[in-house]
Amino acid sequence: MLAAVAAVALTACQEGKTNGAGDPSAAASQGAGSGNASGGTAGSSQGTGGAGSGQPTAARSAASADNSSDRCTAASMRLRLGAPDAGAGNIRYPLVFTNSGKQTCTLRGFPGVSLLARDAQTIGKPATREQGAGGPVRLAPGASAHAVLHTINEGLKGSGCWKSADLVQAYPPGSKEAMTAHTSGLRVCGDEFSVTAVAPGASG
């Protein structure tokens, strides 16, 4: 009789261990399912924001590298977009950087430029580089330098025009911080959108 009772107890104990081991497996399975659902949501979220947020990153990468100790930074400048200059099917806009700080600083190379809608969504692609890299431009407090944005008139190429931009976003050469300027009606046509290196003065 004692042997039979011991056998029953041992069997019950083994069943308890099997059931106990099964619960963590079920929890791990649920955890994996939860992880996949969460990962899908995160992936969707990143995918949705990727197109909008990826372009400014591309614009930042398009800016020239500049590790100068006296480099002009976004925090020490103001940005504005000048009046367009149209001719022979081309439209050019001066993008003007003004030193609003108290120290002389230097700009060298190309800014990274993109166009934004009112809701900060990117329009089209970042500007490509046009012409040579140029030399350093020293800006005393209150002095300005400019780069030139270039596009073409509607109808010169068959690819149509982008949506009109509300803002121009620019990363100064060597900077990871962007600046913005309002624009009324800047529209890229024919997928032609380029920027020159900075040059002295407020306009060309």
PyMOL commands that set and color helices and strands:
alter all, ss='L'
color gray80, all
select helices_A, chain A and resi 2-62+74-76
alter helices_A, ss='H'
color red, helices_A
select strands_A, chain A and resi 77-81+85-87+90-99+105-107+112-116+122-123+128-129+137-139+144-152+167-171+179-182+194-195+199-200
alter strands_A, ss='S'
color yellow, strands_A
deselect
rebuild
show_as cartoon
